[in-house]
Amino acid sequence: MDKIGHPVLTEKTIRLLEKNQYSFDVDVRSNKTEIKKWIELFFNVKVIGINSHRLPRKGKKIGAISGYTTHYKRMIITLKSGYSIPLFSNK
């Protein structure tokens, strides 16, 4: 599970939940096949499609030092109807 980061909850991703699509931030070096295997294994669901995109880096300045935020990839995972992923733990 090192490659899959955390689920993304924004206005758009909450709307996508109605279409049974979930959004996760993942490691930049991972590909769709790896993520599909991990999601199906860890959450015990059936994935029918994955869309991915890299988000643009944002500039960051701390004092005189300037740099960029961490670069990551976001994947939108479409599940077969009848399956779901629990986004919040019951603890």
Secondary structure as a PSIPRED ss2 file (coil, helix, strand):
# PSIPRED VFORMAT (PSIPRED V4.0)

   1 M C   1.000  0.000  0.000
   2 D C   1.000  0.000  0.000
   3 K C   1.000  0.000  0.000
   4 I E   0.000  0.000  1.000
   5 G E   0.000  0.000  1.000
   6 H E   0.000  0.000  1.000
   7 P E   0.000  0.000  1.000
   8 V C   1.000  0.000  0.000
   9 L C   1.000  0.000  0.000
  10 T C   1.000  0.000  0.000
  11 E H   0.000  1.000  0.000
  12 K H   0.000  1.000  0.000
  13 T H   0.000  1.000  0.000
  14 I H   0.000  1.000  0.000
  15 R H   0.000  1.000  0.000
  16 L H   0.000  1.000  0.000
  17 L H   0.000  1.000  0.000
  18 E C   1.000  0.000  0.000
  19 K C   1.000  0.000  0.000
  20 N C   1.000  0.000  0.000
  21 Q E   0.000  0.000  1.000
  22 Y E   0.000  0.000  1.000
  23 S E   0.000  0.000  1.000
  24 F E   0.000  0.000  1.000
  25 D E   0.000  0.000  1.000
  26 V E   0.000  0.000  1.000
  27 D C   1.000  0.000  0.000
  28 V C   1.000  0.000  0.000
  29 R C   1.000  0.000  0.000
  30 S C   1.000  0.000  0.000
  31 N C   1.000  0.000  0.000
  32 K H   0.000  1.000  0.000
  33 T H   0.000  1.000  0.000
  34 E H   0.000  1.000  0.000
  35 I H   0.000  1.000  0.000
  36 K H   0.000  1.000  0.000
  37 K H   0.000  1.000  0.000
  38 W H   0.000  1.000  0.000
  39 I H   0.000  1.000  0.000
  40 E H   0.000  1.000  0.000
  41 L H   0.000  1.000  0.000
  42 F H   0.000  1.000  0.000
  43 F H   0.000  1.000  0.000
  44 N C   1.000  0.000  0.000
  45 V C   1.000  0.000  0.000
  46 K C   1.000  0.000  0.000
  47 V E   0.000  0.000  1.000
  48 I E   0.000  0.000  1.000
  49 G E   0.000  0.000  1.000
  50 I E   0.000  0.000  1.000
  51 N E   0.000  0.000  1.000
  52 S E   0.000  0.000  1.000
  53 H E   0.000  0.000  1.000
  54 R E   0.000  0.000  1.000
  55 L C   1.000  0.000  0.000
  56 P C   1.000  0.000  0.000
  57 R C   1.000  0.000  0.000
  58 K C   1.000  0.000  0.000
  59 G E   0.000  0.000  1.000
  60 K E   0.000  0.000  1.000
  61 K E   0.000  0.000  1.000
  62 I E   0.000  0.000  1.000
  63 G C   1.000  0.000  0.000
  64 A C   1.000  0.000  0.000
  65 I E   0.000  0.000  1.000
  66 S E   0.000  0.000  1.000
  67 G E   0.000  0.000  1.000
  68 Y E   0.000  0.000  1.000
  69 T C   1.000  0.000  0.000
  70 T C   1.000  0.000  0.000
  71 H C   1.000  0.000  0.000
  72 Y C   1.000  0.000  0.000
  73 K E   0.000  0.000  1.000
  74 R E   0.000  0.000  1.000
  75 M E   0.000  0.000  1.000
  76 I E   0.000  0.000  1.000
  77 I E   0.000  0.000  1.000
  78 T E   0.000  0.000  1.000
  79 L E   0.000  0.000  1.000
  80 K C   1.000  0.000  0.000
  81 S C   1.000  0.000  0.000
  82 G C   1.000  0.000  0.000
  83 Y C   1.000  0.000  0.000
  84 S C   1.000  0.000  0.000
  85 I C   1.000  0.000  0.000
  86 P C   1.000  0.000  0.000
  87 L C   1.000  0.000  0.000
  88 F C   1.000  0.000  0.000
  89 S C   1.000  0.000  0.000
  90 N C   1.000  0.000  0.000
  91 K C   1.000  0.000  0.000
